[in-house]
């Protein structure tokens, strides 16, 4: 899957239930996200989750060194 032309590395994402979406890239990311109380979802639910999130939504990786979809900009999903 790609978001705005950027290949997703990972098969899960962390979601706060509102607008914060972080791609989980490794076991350390997963451990930290769970310890912060985030829900982890399979990457197949990313587009649906993004579309139903509040207008403040964004997609970053957990380490916050990749920005897939910044706030207030559209995200385009491709295979």
N, C-alpha and C positions, 0 to 999 in steps of 0.2 A: 504494500500500500504506500502511496505517496500523498503528502499533503502539500499543496502549493508547489509541487514539483520536487519536494524533498523526500527521499526514501525514509520510511519509518524503520528504525532499528529497535526491535523489541516486539513482544507479542502480548503485552499488557499495558494498561495505563492506569494511573491514579486519578481519582475524581473526587472532588469535595462535595458534590451534590448540587453545585450552583454554576460555577464558571471556570474553576481552575482545573486544567487537564494537563497532566504530566506523563510523558511516555517513560515507561520503565524499561531500561536497557540491560540491567543485570540484577543479580541477587542482592547486591548491596542497596541498589535503588529500591527494590521491593521491600527489603527489611526496614529501611528508613521511612518509606511511605506508610507502611503498616503501623510503625511506631508513632507516626504523627496522626493516625486516625483516618487516613484516606481509604476509600473503597477501591479495590483493584478490579478492573474489568478486562475482558478479552479484547484485543485490538479490533476484532470484527465489529464491536459495538461503538467504535470511535466516532464514525460519521453521525450515527443516530444520536449519540450522547451530545456531540457538539451542536447539532442542529436544534436540540431541545434545551440547551443551556441558556442562561440569561445573557443579555447583550454585552456583558463585560467579559465574555468567554475568550480564552486563548489556549494555545497548545504549545508547550515547551517540553523538552526532556527534563527528567527529574534533576539533573545536574545544572540545569538552566544555562547550558552553553549552546543550545540549539533552539531556534525559534521557528516553529512550523506555521503558526498562525498567530499574529499579534492581535491585541485587543482592537476592536472596532474595525477590523478588516475581514473580508470574506475568506473562507477556506475552501479550496477546491480539492476534492478527493479523487484519486485515480488509482488504478491497479498497478 
